[in-house]
Amino acid sequence: MITQISQSAKIYADALIKLGQDNVMSYDDILKYLDTIKNILNSSEDLKNVLLTPAVPVEQKIGIIEDIFQSRVNPHILNFLKIIAEKKRFPELENIIEAYKKELDNINNLKRITVISAIELSDDYKKKITGKLQEKLQKNIYADWKTDNTIIGGLVIRIDDNIIDTSIKTKLENLSKNIIKGNL
């Protein structure tokens, strides 16, 4: 699922990137703490609901944030959580984390893609595919490999919002449409 990242989420993500640029913390440590926060929130619906509910006073939210996260995250990240609570931006936290990850990928010249094949691909074939994509995109590639036997054969490659579909299933569907339209 592709999520639209808001401008405010990008601004808060940029503040986190600045922590890394200023050598306050490493980019990876920031990401580790953000993942910790996300995992804690996802493990407790009650906690998530309290922090997301507008009716709960900000002071109470900040107290909860301190109680839950103070021993688990760096003080800079704790302050970040308090700020987004004060600014009533806590509902955007997941978006902020996604924006941070995207910006970090840009810094690292990394492109995340998804490759779907009908069968499990050999490591050699995976290396060939990532090599070709690295050459074409001029970026380091991180591929999420999936199998889906319904595509029959070929590959479906998702790069951001773009899909390269060389699957036999799609070719058969297109052939069927052309036969129905009489375009053969």
C-alpha positions in Angstrom: 0.0 0.0 0.0 1.4 3.4 -1.0 0.7 6.2 1.4 0.7 9.9 0.6 3.1 11.7 2.9 1.9 15.1 4.1 4.1 18.2 3.9 4.1 18.4 7.7 5.3 14.8 8.0 8.2 15.7 5.7 9.0 18.7 7.8 9.2 16.6 11.0 11.2 13.9 9.2 13.6 16.6 8.1 14.1 17.6 11.7 15.1 14.0 12.5 17.4 14.0 9.5 19.0 17.2 10.9 19.9 15.3 14.1 21.9 12.9 11.9 23.5 15.6 9.8 24.6 17.4 12.9 26.1 14.2 14.3 23.8 14.3 17.4 22.8 10.7 16.6 23.4 8.3 13.7 20.7 7.9 11.1 20.6 4.2 11.9 20.1 4.9 15.7 17.3 7.3 14.9 15.6 4.7 12.7 16.1 2.0 15.4 14.4 4.3 18.0 11.5 5.1 15.6 11.0 1.4 14.9 11.0 0.8 18.7 8.3 3.4 19.1 6.2 2.0 16.3 6.4 -1.5 17.7 5.4 -0.3 21.2 2.5 1.6 19.8 1.4 -1.3 17.6 1.6 -3.7 20.6 -0.9 -1.6 22.6 -4.1 -0.4 21.1 -5.0 1.4 24.4 -1.7 3.4 24.4 -2.1 4.2 20.7 -5.7 5.4 21.3 -4.8 7.6 24.2 -2.0 9.3 22.3 -4.2 9.7 19.2 -7.4 10.9 20.9 -7.8 14.7 20.8 -9.9 14.7 24.0 -6.9 13.6 26.1 -5.1 16.7 27.3 -1.6 17.3 25.9 0.0 17.4 29.4 -1.4 13.9 30.1 -0.1 12.6 26.8 3.4 14.0 27.5 3.3 12.3 30.9 2.4 9.0 29.3 5.2 9.5 26.7 7.7 10.1 29.4 6.5 7.1 31.4 6.5 4.7 28.5 9.5 5.9 26.3 12.0 7.6 28.6 13.9 4.4 29.3 13.5 3.0 25.8 14.6 5.9 23.5 17.3 8.6 23.3 16.4 11.9 25.0 16.4 13.7 21.7 13.8 11.2 20.3 11.8 11.6 23.6 11.8 15.3 23.1 10.7 14.8 19.5 7.7 12.7 20.7 6.8 15.4 23.2 6.9 18.1 20.5 4.7 16.2 18.1 2.3 15.6 21.0 2.3 19.3 21.9 1.8 20.3 18.2 -1.1 17.7 17.9 0.8 15.9 15.2 0.9 12.5 16.9 -1.6 11.0 14.4 1.0 11.7 11.7 3.8 9.7 13.5 3.6 6.7 11.0 3.7 9.2 8.1 6.7 10.9 9.7 8.5 7.6 10.1 7.8 6.8 6.4 9.0 10.2 5.3 12.2 9.7 7.4 12.9 6.3 5.8 12.4 7.8 2.3 14.7 10.7 3.0 17.3 8.3 4.5 17.0 6.1 1.3 17.7 9.3 -0.7 20.8 10.1 1.4 22.0 6.5 1.0 21.2 6.5 -2.8 18.9 3.5 -2.2 15.8 2.5 -4.1 13.4 0.0 -2.6 11.6 -2.2 -5.1 9.3 -5.2 -5.0 9.8 -8.1 -7.4 7.1 -10.6 -7.8 7.7 -13.9 -9.6 5.7 -17.0 -10.2 8.4 -19.2 -8.6 11.2 -18.7 -6.2 14.2 -17.2 -8.0 17.7 -18.4 -7.7 20.2 -16.1 -6.0 22.1 -15.7 -9.3 18.9 -14.6 -11.1 18.2 -12.2 -8.2 21.7 -10.7 -8.5 21.2 -10.3 -12.3 17.9 -8.5 -11.8 19.2 -6.1 -9.1 22.4 -5.5 -11.1 20.4 -4.5 -14.2 18.1 -2.2 -12.1 21.1 -0.6 -10.3 22.6 0.1 -13.7 19.4 1.5 -15.1 18.3 3.6 -12.0 21.9 4.6 -10.9 20.9 3.6 -7.3 21.6 0.9 -4.9 18.7 -1.5 -4.9 17.0 -3.2 -2.0 14.6 -5.7 -3.4 11.7 -7.3 -1.6 11.2 -10.7 -3.3 7.8 -12.2 -3.4 6.2 -15.2 -5.2 2.7 -15.3 -6.7 2.0 -18.4 -8.9 -1.1 -16.6 -10.3 1.1 -14.5 -12.6 2.0 -17.8 -14.3 5.5 -16.7 -15.4 7.6 -13.5 -16.0 8.0 -10.8 -13.4 6.2 -7.9 -11.9 8.5 -5.1 -10.6 7.2 -2.3 -8.5 9.4 0.8 -8.3 7.6 3.6 -6.3 4.4 4.2 -8.2 5.6 2.5 -11.4 4.9 -1.1 -12.3 6.8 -3.1 -14.9 4.6 -6.1 -15.7 6.1 -8.8 -17.9 3.9 -11.5 -16.4 2.3 -14.1 -18.7 -1.0 -13.5 -16.8 -1.0 -9.8 -18.0 0.0 -10.8 -21.5 -2.9 -13.3 -21.7 -5.3 -10.7 -20.3 -4.2 -8.2 -22.9 -4.5 -10.8 -25.7 -8.0 -11.7 -24.5 -9.0 -8.0 -24.5 -7.7 -7.6 -28.1 -9.6 -10.7 -29.3 -12.8 -9.4 -27.7 -12.3 -5.9 -29.4 -11.4 -7.6 -32.6 -7.9 -6.0 -32.8 -6.0 -9.1 -33.9 
